[in-house]
Amino acid sequence: MNKFFHIVVAALLGLGLTACADFSRSKLAVPRYPGPMPSEHVYEDFILVKAKVGDSLASLAAKYYDDPHKDWLIAEFNQVHTVTPGQHMIVPSKPLRLGGLAADGHQTVPVLFYAEAVPKKNGAETFDVNRFEAHLAFLADNGYRPVTLEQFFEFLNYKSPLPRRAVVLTFDWAPDTFYGTLYPLLASYGFPATLFIRPTVAPAPTPLRQAVATMAADNISIQSRTLSGCDLSRLKKGESFRAYINRIEHELATSRKQIEHLTGRSCRYLAYPAGRTSPLVVAFLKKHGYEGAFLASMGSTPFFAGNYRVQRIRLNAKTDAAQLQKKLKIFHKQNDS
């Protein structure tokens, strides 16, 4: 039985790993042991582990990747959802599927965009909290994995893979109303998200600082949508070019400084006001230390989209679960238009 197991594992490793990354078959030979197989054996490209009582995908990821949220790497490679004692698991030690590339196409990541509720003339709201909660339930029930901006940009920069059903949740909301309405729902699901805010130059009141600090420490990344929300992609009527340049620099530099002062964390990403940009704005983003920025155009994002032209998919109070599902494009086949 032990001999048969090693033959099967060697064959599977030779097929599976070479299909996912550039591994050498000669390095994947699994040695034979005269007795029972050890609980762990380290190879150059992977670790072969025998699960113990109490092990889970998250605990294995915490042990081998120092990050329990990377449990999906082990789950996807072994095509499992849970771990049972005595089960043999392969823990890849090198990145797989960089860029989400496959023989028949490439991964795309939906960046979902929720705008703040604005009362209409008829008294209706542009945002439905109950429907938003239904969105979260749909994502959780169907295996979608919200990821952080840091993880997303590692994917864009071809450094790390993402789960096949990765999504990014973003919000353009005032932090106080977001904290009281949507944050508790996100926290209940354990979903990371990004909140784009317009900070004030004046010192923030203590309750707001406490709310922002709580969210920033609990999977909510606080980033910028400038100070005033004005369109940076074009001159205002009667504005000189010098005044225009000064306005861009002030909006980018000051908003970043205020957010970092408010949160105690780095501010590296921007949601373009009016959802538009220009090469000049991108140049100043780079000058002031921003590492990425988001448009308002529709569509999911492949790894080669470019850090400063990330698309966002806007959702509203009328978007039900069926419509949400249609917007969640996670793979682009090579022969698709």
Secondary structure, 3 states (H helix, E strand, C coil): CHHHHHHHHHHHHHHHHHHHCCCCHHHHCCCCCCCCCCCEEECCCEEEEECCCCCCHHHHHHHHHCCHHHHHHHHHHHCCCCCCCCCEEEEECCCCCHHHEECCEEECECEEEEECCCCCCCCCCCCCHHHHHHHHHHHHHCCCEECCHHHHHHHHCCCCCCCCCEEEEEEECCHHHHHHHCHHHHHHHCCCEEEEECCCCCCCCHHHHHHHHHHHCCCEEEEECCCCCCCCCCCCCCCCHHHHHHHHHHHHHHHHHHHHHHHCCCCCEEECHHHCCCHHHHHHHHHCCCCEEECCCCCCECCCCCCCCECCEEECCCCCHHHHHHHCCCEEECCCC
